[in-house]
Amino acid sequence: MSVPEIWQQFERDPRASEYAGLRASDRDRDVVLQILGEAYADGRLDRAELDERTDAVHRIRTLGELPELVADLVPQSATRAVVAVSGTAFERKIKARYDRERRDALWAFLSASTICWVIWIATGMNGHPWPIWVMLGTGLNIGRVLVKRQDIMESERQRLEKQASRRERRELREQQRRDELPSSQDGDSSKDPETP
């Protein structure tokens, strides 16, 4: 398992200071247990160390305590993706997504309701005021958006984190390619261009 993949398995990166105080979940503990198991299988930990760290994993309460248990097994430096998706700009993007969904739901409610009421009035307001049913349906969508505010924002947070992670992996691959290019060009540049 590569290092970026290890830290992406956590719901929130335990190396990031803004998440360090959050409670660790069983899933978070399982990621660390998997790292420890692989290290034991590779011979990087002996049985006593594995048992000691496994016990410690089960006693851990917060995310910030997890990286210490694997500090000598995987690199700990926070990736650029964590930096890219944290801070006020990141939070603004998440809030903007929710605001957009709320505006769209409100617009659907107002436009559909207005059109239906105009039709009902134009046709002589005969019978039951059926536009109420349209208002009820589109109103339920507004209610859904308002009630699921946290879910919508968390979904956008995860999408942005994955996007930043993909961007980071792409940049890393490009950097590796650039690092390989100069070494092959150095051999050619040692030749004097004027020499026949």
ROGU-459195 format. One record per residue (C-alpha): y, z, x; residue in one letter. Coordinates in steps of 0.05 Angstrom, whole numbers, plus 32768, in hexadecimal, padded with zeros to 4 digits. Last residue first. Layout:
BEGIN
YZXa ...
This chain:
BEGIN
81557D388275p 817D7D788284t 81BE7D79825De 81A37DA68226p 818C7DDA825Ad 814D7DF9823Fk 81507E438231s 81667E3281EAs 81217E1881D7d 80FD7E5981E9g 81337E8181C6d 81297E588186q 80E47E758179s 80FD7EBC8183s 813C7EAE815Ap 81137E9B811Cl 80E67ED88116e 811F7F088108d 813B7ED880D4r 80F87ED680B1r 80F47F2280B2q 813A7F268096q 81287EF6805Ee 80EB7F1F804Dr 81157F5F804Cl 814A7F3E8021e 81147F297FEFr 80F77F6F7FEEr 813C7F8C7FE2e 814B7F5C7FAAr 81097F6D7F89r 811A7FB77F8Fs 815F7FAC7F72a 81417F877F36q 810D7FBD7F2Dk 81437FF37F2De 816F7FCA7EFDl 81357FC37ECCr 8124800C7ED2q 816B80217EC3r 816E7FEF7E88e 8130800F7E69s 814E80547E74e 818E803F7E50m 816880227E15i 813B805F7E11d 8176808F7E15q 819B806B7DDCr 815E80667DB0k 817E808A7D75v 81BE80617D76l 819A801F7D7Fv 8168802F7D48r 81A080457D19g 81C480037D24i 81837FDF7D14n 817B80077CD5l 81C07FF07CBFg 81A87FA87CC4t 81717FB67C92g 819A7FE37C64l 81D57FB37C64m 81A77F7A7C50v 818A7FA57C19w 81D17FB77C00i 81DF7F6C7BFDp 81B37F6C7BBEw 81E97F887B8Fp 81BC7F857B51h 81CF7F527B1Dg 82097F227B1Cn 82427F2B7B4Dm 825E7EE77B39g 823E7EBA7B6Dt 827B7EC17B9Ba 82747F0D7B9Bi 822B7F0A7BB0w 82397ED57BE4i 82747EFD7C01v 82487F3C7C01w 82117F177C27c 82417EFA7C5Bi 82627F3E7C66t 82207F627C6Es 82047F307C9Fa 82437F317CC9s 824D7F7C7CC8l 82057F917CD7f 81F97F5B7D0Ca 823B7F6E7D2Dw 82287FB87D2El 81E47FA87D4Da 82057F7B7D82d 82397FB07D91r 82037FE57D9Ar 81DA7FB87DC7e 82177FA87DF1r 822A7FF17DF7d 81E380017E0Fy 81E67FCB7E44r 822C7FE17E59a 821380297E61k 81DD80127E92i 820E7FE67EB9k 8240801F7EBDr 820A804E7ED7e 81FB801D7F10f 824580157F21a 824C80617F20t 821680707F52g 81CE805B7F5Ds 81AC80187F59v 81C17FFB7F9Ca 81B5803C7FC2v 816E80407FA9v 81647FF77FB8a 817E80007FFFr 8141802A800Dt 814280758016a 812780898059s 80E580AE8054q 80B58082807Ap 806C80918066v 803880C18083l 806080F580AAd 808F8103806Fa 80558102803Dv 805A814A8024l 80A5814D8030e 80AF81118000p 8096813B7FC5l 80C681757FC5e 8101814D7FACg 80DA81397F6Dl 80D881817F55t 80A181B37F42r 806E81AF7F7Ai 803181DE7F75r 7FFF81A57F69h 801A817F7FA4v 801381BD7FD0a 7FC981C27FC1d 7FC081797FD5t 7FE781868015r 7FB981BF802Ae 7F79819A8016d 7F8E815B803Cl 7FA381838079e 7F5F81A7807Aa 7F3981658072r 7F5C814280ABd 7F98811580A1l 7FA780D280C2r 7F5E80BE80C0g 7F6A80808095d 7F43809F805Aa 7F6E80DE8061y 7FAE80B58061a 7F95808F8023e 7F8680D17FFFg 7FCA80ED8012l 7FEE80AF7FF8i 7FC580B37FB7q 7FD680FC7FAFl 802080EB7FB7v 801C80B77F80v 7FF480E77F54d 802B811B7F5Ar 805E80EA7F3Ed 802E80D97F04r 802581247EF6d 807181287EEFs 80A381467F20a 80DD816D7F02r 812281527F15l 814881737F4Fg 813D81397F80a 815381037F4Fy 819C80FC7F63e 818A81087FACs 815E80CA7FB0a 811E80D77FD7r 80F680E67F97p 8101809E7F7Fd 80FD80A07F33r 80C1808A7F0Be 809A808C7F4Cf 806E80507F5Cq 80AA802D7F7Bq 80A9805E7FB6w 806380487FCAi 80707FFE7FBFe 80AA7FFF7FF0p 807C801E8025v 80437FEC801Es 800080008000m 
